């Protein structure tokens, strides 16, 4: 397909018609950002266009001066000779797919996306396009993620079975932590949930955006004696488990919420006693179903495992190519 509106440069995906980059790898004059995770949203750009929530999240993570100027994405916007629009991606709060239209074929850049409903953000929206740029984080047939409610059921069953132990749930600060909390609330768990201090700002922001996280309390010894955390659920970034911070809890059950928990070796390496397979990305059936349903003329693959989905596309008679953007790697989930 010729005259594609996006090309690859060392900085990332570039639109010549609009003179902008999407999720660039390094500071650029004009950046369109899909969502607030650090492998997509970086500080130091001249101008940033993103959803209001992503702009707020970037300010929380990088400081108010993370870019020189910012603009909220609303409706269809003209940038140079290109038209862009933002559509929900279902990944984390504020996440969006970006559609780019110019004289040639239309392109949708998904960033990261999830089709399983996420109570902490707006649901994924199918966006018709000629070229579909998809992530491939879990693009292997082995990745078939279970119902998140089922995984939360395992956590609650363990809490009931071990009332004298605290349950420490490793969950990344943006998106996964809030999703775990919301899944617990949806399962009827209305007790206080304790959170590591690194989660406080982003949880407060979700509350300000009407995401009902419920009763959250700081997971500090100042809240009470060590034994007071018996039977409690504590959510923290996984990095906290290697610190002395984790020693304040009584005989903790170490849990980790991630799509990577399907890989038993990863769970063992992290010392995870209770792996929770909860992903904010499409798995293999969802990825192949999305390509089938959207039926683009071309599929471009980035962020992860490209070979299997490229082979699947070839067997289906679909045109596909790897972007192989240097610097885009697997998200830690």
N, C-alpha and C positions, 0 to 999 in steps of 0.2 A: 504494500500500500504506500503510495507516494504522498507527498505534501502533508505529512503528519504534523499536527500542531505542537508536538513535544519532541524534543531531542535530548540526548544525554550529553552532559558535560561533566568535567571533574567536580563541579559544585553540586551536581544532581540533575533532576529533570528540569529542562528549560523550555519556555514557550517563547519563540522569537517574535510571534505576532503581538504578544503583550509585554515582552521584555520582563518576564518574571520567572521565578523558580518555585517549584512545589517541594516542600520539606527539604530544603537544601542542606548539604552536609557542612557548609561553612558559611560565614556571614556574607550576605549579598545585598544589593541595593533594594530589591523588592522580593519578598517571600510570601507565598501563600502556604498556610500551615494547616494540616489536617487535624491534628490533636496535640495535646500537651505532653506526651511522653518524650523523653530526652533524645531518643533516636530519630525523632521527627521535628521536634521544636527546639531550636537552639537560640541562644541570645546573640545580640550583636548585629542584627540585620538593620538596614536603613528603614524600610517600611514593611510592616507586617499586616496582612489581611487574613482574618480567621473569624470563627464564630465568637460571640461575646464571651462565652464561657471559656473557650480556649485562651483568649486574650487575658482573661482574669487569672486563669491557672498559670499561664506563663509569668504574669506579674508576681504571683505568689511564690513561684519556684525560683525566679531569677531576679526579682526586684522590679520596682516600677519602671526603671530605665532600661528594660531589656531590649528595647529598640528605639529608633529615633522618632518614629511615628507609627500609629496603628489605626486600623479601620475595621469596623465590624462588618462581616459579610451578611448582606441582606438581599434576597431576591436575585435577579440576574443583574450582573454588573459588567460594564464595559471597561476593559483595560487595554488601551491601545487598539489594536485591530482584533482582539479576542473578547469573547463573552464568557464569563465564568459564573458558576452557581455552586452553592454548597448544599449537601444533602446528608441526612443523618447516617452514621456508620454503625451505630450500635456497639461501639467498642468501649469508650469511656465517656464521661460527661463532656459535652461539647464537641465530640469527635464528628468529623464530616468526611464524606467523599467529595471530591472537587471535579465538576464537569467543565471541560474546556471546549469551546466551539470557536472556529474561525472559518477560513475559506475551505479548509479540507475536512476530513472526517472528524467526528466528535470523539472526545476521550474522557473517560472517567478514571480518576486516580483515587483508589480506595483508601490509601494510607493503611490503616489496620481496620478490620471490620468483623462483626460477629452477627450471626443470624439467630442464635438462641437468645430469647428475650432477657434483657438485663434490667432489673428494677432500678438501677442507679443511673440510667441514661435513656435517651430517646432511642427507639428501635431502628434497626437498619431499614433502608428504603431502596428498593430496586430502581436503578437509573438507566434507562436505555442509552446505548452508545455504540459507536462503530469499533472503538478500541477500548478494551477493558484492562486496566492496570491493576493486577491483584497481588496481594501478599501471598507468601507461601510458607508461613511459619510452621504449620502442621500439615504440609503437603505430601504426606505419605499415607498409603492405604491403611496402615496400622492405627492411625490416629482417628478414633471414633469415640468422641467424648460422651460420657454418660449424662443423664439428666442432672443438672446442678442440685436440684432439690433432693435427689437421692444421696449425693455426697454430703450435703448438710445433715441429712438424716443419720449418716454414719457418725458425724461429729456429735450430734445430740445424743446418740446412743452411747457413745464413749463417755460423754459427760455424766450420763445417768449411771453407767457401769462403774465409774471411778470418781465418786463424789468427793474424795479426799485429795484429788489431784487437780491442779490447774491445767487448762488446755491452752497452749500457746499456738496461735494460728499465724504462720508466716504469710503475708500478703503485701504486694507492692502498694506503695503509698497512694498512687493515683489510679483509681478504678477498681483494682482487685479488692482492696481493703473495704471500700464502701459497698461493693457488690456482695462480699461475704456477710457484712453486717445486715444488708437488706434481705438477703436470703434467710438469714437467721430470724429476722423479724417476720418475714412471710411464713416461716415455719411455726410461728407462734411463740418464739422465744422472746419474752418481754423483760427478762432480768437485765440489770446493767451489763454492758459490755465494756471492758477496759481496753484502752488504746495506748500505744506507745506515743511519746511526745512528738515524734516525727510525723505522725498522722494527724495531729490536731488541726493544723491550718486547713488542710484539704478536707477533712471531715466537717469543720465549721463552714467551709465554703459550700459543700454539698447541702448542709442544713439550710444555708441562706438561699439555696436554689430549690427549696421545697422538696428535697429528698429526705424522707422521714427515717433517719437513722436511729431514732429513739434515744434512750438513756445511755450516754457515753460518759465514761469517767477515766481520769488519768490512771495509768498503771504504775503508780509510784508507791513506795513503802510508806510515804507520808499519809497515804489513804488509810493505812491500818497496819496491823502486824502481818508477817509473812503468811501465817495460817489463814488469814482472812480471805485469801485468794483461792482457797480450796473450793473446787467445784465451779470456779469462774472461767469465763472465756476471755482471753486476752489476744488482741490483734496487734501485730507488730511487723515492721519490715523484716525480711528474713535475715538481714545482716545483724540484727540485734541479738539473734540467738547465739552468736559466737562471742558475745560480750558478757561481762559480769552482770549486766542488767537482767539476764534470764535467770540468774541464780536466786533472785528474790522470791521466786514462786515455789510452792511446795510440790516436789517430785513431778515436774511438768510433763505433760504429754505433748511432744513436739509434733505439730501439724504443719502442712504447707499446702496452700491452695494454688494450684497451677495446672495447666494442661500438660506440662512436662512430667507430672506425677504418674502418667501412664508408663513412663520409663522407670522401671524398678531400680536400675543402677543409680539414677539421679536421686531417688529418694534415699537409698542407702548412703550415698556419698554425703548427703546433708544430714544424716542422722535422724531422718523423719520416721516417727513411729506410726503416725496416721496420715498417709497421703490423701489429699482431697483433689480429685481431678475436676477442677473448675477453670475453664478457659474463657478468655475474652477475644478469642480468634475463631475463625471458621475451622472446622476439622475437615478431613478428606471428603466425606459425603456432602457436606455443606458447600465446599469449594467447587466440586464437580457439578453439583446441582445449580449453583449460581451461574457458572459459565454456560450450562445448558439452557437455563431459563432466559438469561440475557441475550444469548446467541450473538455475541459480537463477531464482527468480521475478523478481528485479531484479538489475541490475548497476550498481554505482556506480563511477565512474572518477575517479581523481586522479593526481597526480604525473606530469605529462607531456602527451602529445599525446592529447587527448580526442576530437576531432572524428571521426577515421577509425573508431575503435572504436565510437563512438556510432552512426555511420552503418551500420556493419556489423551492429550489434545490431538497428537498425530494419529493415534488409533481411531479417534472420532472424526478424523478428516478436518480438524480445525487448525487454523494458522495460529502459531504461538511462537514467542521468542523470549529468551531470558534477557533482562536488562543488565544484570551483573554490575550494579552500581557499587563501586568500592566504598566501603564504610557503612553500608546497610547490612546489618547482621541480625541474627535471631534476637528477638526481644526476650528479656529474662522472664517475662510473665510473672 
